[in-house]
Amino acid sequence: MSTAGQQAERCAECGGQSLTRLRMTLGDGLPVVFVSCHTCEGKAWFRAEGDGSALTREDVIARSGRRDRKA
């Protein structure tokens, strides 16, 4: 998926058009869009705000850990 999650029309891996998009917030509060291709099962994460840039898998994992919240 080569463009921002909300605008991705085709999978960058196979060109498939059947995509699932899920908006979520990572553990550090970053809003993202997860995109999954039904054809090849390719997966990608994109920033939901700002420039919609892609995040690496490692980035998502690092940002997904549970954070202690201070009162």
ABEGO torsion letter per residue (X at the ends): XABBAAABABBAAAGBABBBBBBBBBAAGBBBBBBBBAAAGBBBBBBABEAGBBBBAAAAAAAABBBBBBX
